[in-house]
Amino acid sequence: MTAQLHYKLDNPYAYRQREIIRNAASEALELPLQDSGLWFHDDVRNNFYYACYLFAAAVDDEMLPESDREPARQKAEAVLLETVLLQNRQPETHLYGHWPLGLGLLPREAAPHELPVEIMGSLLVWFCKYYKSQLSAALRVAVHTATGHIYRSGFFRKEVVHYGHHEAKYTAAKLIFGQVFEDEELRQDGLAGLKQTLDYIKNHGMPEYGSLPWFWHWVQAFTCAWELEEDSAVRAALSEMLDHLWHERAAFYLRGAWVGAHSRGWPHDVPADRNVLHDYVQFGNFPLSRSMPRTEYAGFLFYEAPAQARERALDRRNPIEVQKLTQKVVPGDAQPQPHLHSYAYITEEYAAGGLWERVEEFDNEQLRWAYSLPVSAEGDVNRLFFFHPGEGYRAGDPRHQSPYMEVLYYKGTVLSLFPVPEGTDNPIVGVLPEGEWQQQEQAVYGLVKDVYFAVWLSHAYQLVSREGYLEVTASVEPGAVAVEAVTAKEAAAAGLYSLTEFADAMSARKPAFTVGAGGAEAALLLAHTTFTGDLLRLEAGTDHGTVAAVNGSPVSFGEYKV
């Protein structure tokens, strides 16, 4: 199947992929080249992605005006060639076969980096296979030569230890390069790693829970291997992995949003879900924004998710609770790590949830809990959450949380206690999406799209306008925040038809917050009766540790499954 035929199949997935290719190509065609002959000096992969999209559009009969096709093709080939030639092609040198990552002022002098080849190497093989007959001789030779350097570099010859996105890419690359270079030993190593990884995440959950953009590296790597694979048995094993990944994605999906806790997140996904192109192709039930902070290969690679996963992701007519287990991996520690418990409550209009346990993650990038709204065409901030800042935090970047938070999740309500030690200066920080908001003493009430929010704080607070959201800052003393979401439909059923009416009604049910004797070391208690009449109680700092209870019964994790 040629690349062009691949995209002319009459199906909605192909239509959405073509939309991504067309958008990226149109942008690339207008972008001026720098003196280096590249568009970007921030990340070498961006040049690769955009050049691939521009080339694909240029050799298509329908994506670009006829007068633009040849200039587009020449521009794409020039950028691709310049990008490929940035590879370290000197055998027996450090990071042989690798590309630089950040290119700096002089890309040809940039030092090679271990990351780009992990995904770009496999994608280069895919691109060459589907477009080799249309590439110029010079580019075709350069790409073939580059793949040889990649294979001989052996960057993928590593064991599976962490069960993370790096090893997922190594495993896929073993299968891809083993096939290209007829290295059966490498292919068998890749197949063993594939089965080992799948067995682990099926039985222990994904250590990289909700990790963006790295989850998409899993999907891209294994989809690339699946599309290139010629052995039916190996392809079946890759299908089994991809089915599992898409079931994982579907469990926490709400119209483009990734619901609940994230082990890691980058600024373009916190506090707004913007790395959504793979979701758009797969599910298509939210509008595509022109802004594409991570294009990658969503317009090229595709594997159809299992029907059950698609149905789960797309049908949110009935609210659902998702209760999942996962287990961290600590290399060198022979003791099994304790299970982590991830909760989400998903409705048609919003979702809420997070991780019950605090975990130290890479670069302290954990997002513990959040409310999520569907993704918009404008890429608006679509999350609401609170946290106490920790290591790595900078004002205006609502990530990097401290360990000082205890939680209770129950359907549309989240209770948080902050047992912050004395002498800690950072205030509690919150993110409120843009909407209609009313301030009251120690409370903020809002209407965002079709969802009302009641936000109660134990102390005085301030609001600051940030790009795309309101930032809440509250006193650093040991304190609490409670948030409850109520859909406009639920509010109307209770006779509440405006934000003012909602605020008046919810003001009468403010949570009770108390601090025991002992200052910062004191026991903290937060009690709240929800809109539906459920009694929630969260205690921290007691002899019994943290206690979360719903209607008098301690929260149980008996229903949580991998």
C-alpha positions in Angstrom: 0.0 0.0 0.0 1.5 3.4 -0.9 1.4 6.3 1.4 -1.0 8.2 -0.8 -3.5 5.3 -1.0 -3.1 4.9 2.8 -4.7 8.4 3.3 -7.3 8.1 0.6 -9.2 5.3 2.3 -12.8 6.4 2.9 -12.9 6.4 6.7 -13.1 9.0 9.4 -9.7 8.2 10.9 -8.0 8.9 7.5 -10.0 12.1 7.1 -8.8 13.3 10.5 -5.2 12.3 9.8 -5.3 14.3 6.5 -6.6 17.3 8.4 -3.6 17.1 10.7 -1.2 16.7 7.7 -2.8 19.6 5.9 -2.7 21.9 8.9 0.9 21.1 9.7 2.0 21.4 6.1 0.3 24.8 5.7 2.0 26.1 8.7 5.4 24.7 7.6 5.0 26.2 4.1 4.6 29.7 5.7 7.3 29.3 8.3 10.5 31.2 7.3 13.7 29.1 7.4 16.6 30.2 9.6 20.1 30.6 8.3 20.7 27.0 9.3 18.2 25.9 6.7 15.9 24.7 9.5 12.7 26.1 11.0 13.4 25.3 14.6 16.4 25.3 16.9 14.5 24.3 20.0 14.1 20.5 19.3 15.5 18.8 16.3 12.4 16.5 16.1 10.2 19.5 15.3 12.0 20.0 12.0 11.7 16.3 11.2 7.9 16.2 11.9 7.0 19.3 10.0 9.2 18.4 7.1 7.5 15.0 6.9 4.1 16.5 6.9 5.1 19.1 4.3 6.5 16.4 2.0 3.4 14.3 2.4 1.2 17.2 1.5 3.4 18.1 -1.5 3.2 14.7 -3.1 -0.6 14.5 -2.6 -2.9 15.5 -5.4 -5.4 17.3 -3.1 -3.8 18.9 0.0 -2.0 21.9 -1.5 -2.7 24.1 -4.5 -0.8 22.8 -7.5 1.4 25.9 -7.7 2.6 25.2 -4.1 3.4 21.6 -4.5 6.9 21.7 -6.0 8.1 24.6 -3.8 6.7 22.7 -0.8 8.4 19.5 -1.8 11.8 21.2 -2.3 11.5 23.0 1.1 10.5 19.7 2.8 13.4 17.8 1.3 15.9 20.5 2.1 14.9 20.6 5.8 14.8 16.8 6.0 18.2 16.5 4.4 19.7 19.1 6.8 18.1 17.4 9.7 19.3 13.9 8.8 22.8 15.2 8.3 22.9 16.5 11.9 23.4 12.9 13.0 26.7 11.9 14.6 28.1 9.7 11.8 31.5 9.0 13.4 31.8 5.4 14.6 33.2 4.7 18.0 32.5 8.3 19.2 30.2 9.2 22.1 26.6 8.9 21.1 27.4 7.6 17.6 24.3 7.4 15.5 22.5 10.0 17.6 21.1 13.5 16.8 21.4 16.6 19.0 18.2 17.7 20.8 18.4 21.4 21.4 20.2 22.9 18.4 21.3 26.3 19.7 22.7 29.0 17.5 24.8 26.7 15.3 22.9 23.4 14.8 25.8 21.7 13.0 28.0 22.2 16.1 25.4 21.0 18.6 26.4 17.9 20.6 24.5 14.7 20.1 21.8 13.8 22.7 20.5 10.4 23.7 16.8 11.2 23.3 15.8 12.1 19.6 16.9 8.8 18.0 14.6 6.8 20.4 11.5 7.7 18.4 12.9 9.6 15.4 15.0 6.6 14.3 12.0 4.3 14.0 9.8 6.9 12.3 12.6 7.5 9.8 12.4 3.9 8.8 8.6 4.2 8.4 8.9 7.4 6.4 11.4 5.9 4.0 9.3 2.8 3.5 6.2 4.7 2.5 7.8 7.5 0.5 11.1 6.1 -0.8 9.9 6.0 -4.4 9.1 9.8 -4.2 12.3 10.9 -2.4 15.1 12.5 -4.3 18.2 10.4 -4.8 20.2 12.5 -2.4 17.7 12.3 0.4 17.0 8.6 -0.1 20.7 7.8 0.2 21.0 10.1 3.3 18.1 8.3 5.0 19.4 4.8 4.2 22.8 5.8 5.5 21.3 7.3 8.7 19.4 4.1 9.4 22.6 2.1 9.1 24.3 4.4 11.6 21.3 3.9 13.9 21.5 0.2 13.7 25.2 0.0 14.3 24.9 2.5 17.3 22.8 -0.2 19.1 21.1 2.5 21.2 18.2 0.1 21.7 20.3 -2.7 23.2 19.1 -2.2 26.7 17.1 -4.4 29.2 13.6 -3.7 30.3 13.8 -2.4 33.9 11.6 0.6 34.4 8.7 -0.3 32.2 8.6 3.3 30.9 8.5 5.1 27.6 12.2 4.9 26.9 12.2 1.1 27.1 8.9 1.0 25.0 10.8 2.8 22.3 13.8 0.6 22.6 11.7 -2.5 22.3 9.9 -1.3 19.2 13.2 -0.3 17.6 14.6 -3.8 18.2 11.8 -5.2 16.2 12.0 -2.6 13.5 15.8 -2.5 13.0 16.0 -6.3 13.5 13.7 -6.7 10.5 15.4 -4.1 8.3 18.8 -5.6 8.9 17.7 -9.2 9.2 19.1 -9.5 12.7 17.0 -12.4 14.1 18.7 -12.3 17.5 17.8 -8.6 17.9 14.2 -9.3 16.8 13.9 -12.1 19.4 15.2 -9.8 22.1 12.6 -7.2 21.0 9.8 -9.8 21.1 10.8 -11.0 24.5 10.9 -7.4 25.8 7.4 -6.8 24.2 5.9 -9.8 26.0 7.7 -8.9 29.3 6.5 -5.3 29.2 2.9 -6.3 28.3 2.8 -8.9 31.1 4.0 -6.3 33.6 1.6 -3.5 32.8 -1.3 -6.0 32.6 -0.6 -7.3 36.1 0.8 -4.3 37.8 -0.5 -1.3 35.9 1.5 1.4 34.1 4.1 3.0 36.3 3.8 6.0 34.0 0.1 6.6 34.8 -1.4 9.5 32.8 2.1 10.5 31.7 2.0 13.1 28.9 3.4 13.4 26.3 5.2 10.1 27.0 2.2 7.9 26.7 2.0 8.9 23.1 5.6 7.7 22.6 4.4 4.2 23.7 1.6 4.4 21.2 3.7 5.8 18.3 6.6 3.3 18.9 4.4 0.2 18.9 2.1 1.5 16.1 5.2 2.1 14.0 6.5 -1.4 14.6 3.0 -2.8 13.9 2.7 -1.0 10.6 6.1 -2.2 9.5 6.0 -5.7 10.8 5.9 -8.5 8.3 5.6 -11.5 10.6 2.0 -12.3 11.5 2.8 -13.7 15.0 4.9 -10.7 16.0 2.2 -8.4 14.6 -0.4 -10.1 16.7 1.8 -9.5 19.8 2.1 -5.8 18.9 -1.7 -5.7 18.5 -2.2 -7.1 21.9 0.0 -4.3 23.3 -1.8 -1.6 21.4 -5.2 -2.9 22.4 -4.1 -2.7 26.1 -2.7 0.9 25.6 -5.9 2.1 24.1 -8.0 0.5 26.8 -5.8 2.4 29.3 -6.4 5.6 27.4 -10.1 5.1 27.1 -10.5 4.5 30.8 -9.5 8.1 31.6 -10.9 9.8 28.5 -13.4 12.7 28.3 -13.7 14.4 24.9 -10.0 15.0 24.4 -9.2 15.5 28.1 -7.0 13.1 30.1 -8.9 12.7 33.4 -7.4 12.3 36.9 -3.8 11.9 38.1 -0.7 12.3 36.0 2.7 11.0 36.9 4.3 13.7 34.7 3.1 16.7 32.7 4.6 19.4 30.7 3.5 23.1 30.5 1.6 22.6 27.3 -0.6 20.0 29.1 -0.9 21.7 32.5 -3.4 23.2 33.1 -4.8 22.7 29.5 -5.0 19.4 27.6 -3.3 20.4 24.3 -1.4 17.3 23.3 -4.5 15.8 21.8 -3.8 14.9 18.1 -3.7 11.1 18.7 -7.0 11.3 20.6 -8.5 13.4 17.8 -7.7 10.8 15.2 -8.9 7.9 17.3 -12.1 9.4 18.8 -12.9 12.6 16.9 -15.5 13.8 19.4 -14.0 17.2 20.1 -12.9 20.0 17.8 -9.3 20.2 16.5 -7.4 23.3 17.5 -5.0 25.0 15.1 -2.5 25.0 17.8 -0.3 21.8 17.8 2.3 21.9 20.5 3.3 18.3 19.8 2.6 17.2 16.2 4.8 14.1 16.2 3.4 11.4 13.9 -0.4 11.5 14.6 -1.1 12.2 11.0 0.8 9.2 9.8 0.6 6.3 12.3 -2.7 4.7 13.1 -4.0 1.6 14.9 -7.7 1.3 15.5 -8.6 0.9 19.1 -10.7 -2.1 20.2 -14.4 -1.5 19.8 -15.0 -1.9 23.6 -12.3 0.8 24.3 -13.9 3.2 21.8 -17.3 2.6 23.2 -16.1 3.3 26.7 -14.4 6.5 25.7 -17.2 7.9 23.6 -20.3 6.9 25.7 -20.4 9.1 28.8 -24.2 9.3 29.1 -24.1 7.6 32.4 -21.6 8.8 35.1 -19.0 6.2 35.9 -16.4 5.7 38.6 -13.0 4.4 37.5 -10.9 2.7 40.2 -7.5 1.4 39.1 -4.4 0.1 40.7 -0.8 0.6 39.5 2.6 -0.1 41.0 5.8 2.0 40.8 9.1 0.5 39.8 12.2 1.3 41.8 15.3 -0.2 40.1 17.6 -1.9 42.6 14.9 -2.3 45.2 14.1 -6.0 45.6 11.0 -5.2 47.7 7.7 -4.9 45.7 6.4 -1.3 45.8 3.0 -0.6 47.4 0.0 -0.2 45.1 -1.2 3.2 44.1 -4.9 3.8 43.8 -6.3 6.0 41.1 -9.8 7.3 41.1 -11.9 9.1 38.5 -15.6 10.1 38.3 -16.5 10.8 34.7 -19.8 12.4 33.4 -20.7 13.9 30.0 -19.9 17.4 31.1 -16.9 17.0 33.5 -14.7 14.6 35.3 -12.9 14.6 38.6 -10.3 12.4 40.2 -6.7 11.7 41.2 -4.3 9.5 43.0 -4.9 8.8 46.7 -1.2 8.5 47.5 1.5 11.1 47.1 4.5 9.8 45.0 7.8 11.3 44.2 8.0 11.4 40.4 10.6 12.4 37.9 11.4 16.1 38.1 8.6 16.3 40.7 6.0 16.6 37.9 3.1 14.7 39.5 -0.3 16.2 39.1 -2.1 14.7 42.1 -5.8 15.5 41.2 -7.9 17.7 39.0 -11.3 18.4 37.5 -11.3 18.1 33.7 -13.6 19.7 31.2 -13.9 18.7 27.5 -11.2 20.1 25.1 -12.2 23.2 23.2 -11.3 24.3 19.7 -9.4 27.2 21.2 -7.3 25.0 23.5 -8.7 26.7 26.6 -7.5 25.8 30.0 -9.8 22.9 30.9 -8.6 21.8 34.4 -9.4 23.0 37.9 -7.1 21.9 40.8 -5.3 23.0 44.0 -1.9 22.1 45.4 0.9 23.2 47.7 4.0 24.1 45.7 7.2 22.1 46.1 10.6 21.6 44.6 10.8 23.0 41.1 7.8 25.3 41.3 7.8 28.7 39.6 5.0 31.3 39.7 2.8 31.0 36.6 3.7 27.3 36.0 1.1 25.4 38.1 3.1 22.2 38.5 5.6 20.7 41.0 3.7 19.9 44.1 4.9 19.5 47.7 4.1 16.3 49.7 1.8 18.3 52.0 -1.7 17.3 50.9 -4.2 14.6 52.0 -7.2 13.9 49.9 -10.7 12.4 49.7 -12.4 11.8 46.3 -16.1 11.1 46.0 -17.9 11.5 42.7 -18.0 15.2 42.0 -16.3 16.3 45.2 -12.7 16.6 46.2 -11.6 17.4 49.8 -7.9 18.4 50.4 -6.1 19.0 53.6 -2.7 20.8 53.7 -0.7 19.9 56.8 2.0 22.3 55.9 4.9 22.6 58.4 5.7 25.9 60.1 8.2 27.9 58.3 7.0 27.0 54.8 6.5 30.1 52.8 4.7 28.9 49.6 0.9 29.6 49.6 -1.6 27.0 48.5 -2.2 27.5 44.7 -5.3 26.8 42.6 -6.2 27.0 39.0 -9.7 28.1 37.9 -10.7 27.8 34.2 -12.1 30.9 32.6 -15.8 31.3 33.1 -18.3 33.3 35.2 -17.0 33.5 38.8 -18.4 35.1 42.0 -16.1 35.7 45.0 -17.3 35.4 48.6 -15.4 35.3 51.8 -13.4 32.1 51.8 -15.4 30.8 48.8 -15.5 31.1 45.0 -18.5 30.0 42.9 -18.3 29.5 39.2 -20.1 28.5 36.0 -17.8 27.1 33.3 -19.5 25.8 30.2 -22.3 23.6 31.6 -20.7 22.9 35.0 -21.1 24.8 38.3 -18.2 24.8 40.7 -18.2 25.5 44.5 -14.7 26.2 45.9 -14.4 26.6 49.6 -11.1 27.6 51.3 -10.3 27.5 55.0 -8.4 30.9 54.8 -8.5 34.2 53.0 -7.4 34.1 49.3 -6.4 36.2 46.4 -7.2 35.9 42.7 -4.7 36.7 40.0 -5.4 36.6 36.2 -3.0 34.3 34.4 -2.9 33.4 30.7 -6.2 31.5 30.2 -7.1 31.0 33.8 -7.5 32.5 37.3 -4.9 31.7 39.9 -5.9 31.3 43.5 -3.4 31.8 46.3 -4.3 31.2 49.9 -2.5 31.3 53.2 0.3 28.9 53.9 -1.0 27.9 57.3 -2.3 24.4 57.7 -5.5 24.6 55.8 -8.0 23.0 53.5 -9.8 23.3 50.1 -13.0 21.6 49.2 -14.4 21.6 45.6 -17.7 20.3 44.4 -19.0 20.2 40.8 -22.7 20.2 39.9 -23.9 20.1 36.3 -26.3 22.7 35.1 -28.8 19.9 34.5 -28.5 18.7 38.1 -28.7 22.3 39.4 -31.9 23.0 37.3 -33.5 19.8 38.7 -33.0 21.3 42.2 -34.5 24.6 41.1 -31.2 26.5 40.6 -31.1 28.3 37.2 -28.3 30.8 37.6 -24.8 31.2 39.2 -26.3 33.5 41.8 -28.9 31.0 42.8 -26.3 28.2 42.9 -23.9 30.3 45.0 -26.7 31.2 47.5 -27.6 27.5 47.8 -24.1 26.3 48.2 -23.2 29.0 50.7 -25.6 27.3 53.1 -23.6 24.1 53.0 -20.0 25.3 53.5 -17.6 22.6 54.8 -16.5 22.6 58.5 -12.8 22.9 58.9 -11.1 22.5 62.4 -7.6 22.5 63.7 -6.7 20.6 66.9 -4.3 21.8 69.5 -0.6 21.9 68.5 -0.4 24.3 65.6 1.3 22.9 62.5 1.5 19.4 64.1 -2.2 19.5 65.0 -4.9 17.1 63.7 -6.9 18.6 60.8 -10.5 17.8 60.1 -12.6 18.7 57.1 -16.3 17.6 57.0 -18.7 18.3 54.2 -22.3 17.4 53.2 -22.5 17.2 49.4 -25.1 18.6 47.1 -26.7 15.1 47.0 -26.6 14.7 50.8 -23.6 12.5 51.3 -21.4 13.1 54.4 -17.7 13.3 53.7 -15.1 13.4 56.4 -11.3 13.8 56.0 -8.9 13.7 59.0 -5.1 14.1 58.9 -2.4 14.2 61.6 -4.2 11.8 64.0 -2.8 8.8 65.7 -4.5 6.7 63.0 -2.9 8.6 60.2 -5.1 10.0 57.5 -8.7 8.8 57.6 -11.2 9.4 54.7 -14.8 8.4 55.2 -18.0 8.5 53.2 -21.3 8.4 55.1 -19.5 7.1 58.2 -17.6 4.3 56.4 -13.9 4.5 55.8 -13.0 4.6 52.1 -12.2 1.1 50.9 -9.9 0.1 48.1 -11.4 -3.4 47.7 -12.9 -2.6 44.3 -9.7 -1.2 42.7 -8.3 -3.3 39.9 -5.4 -3.2 37.5 
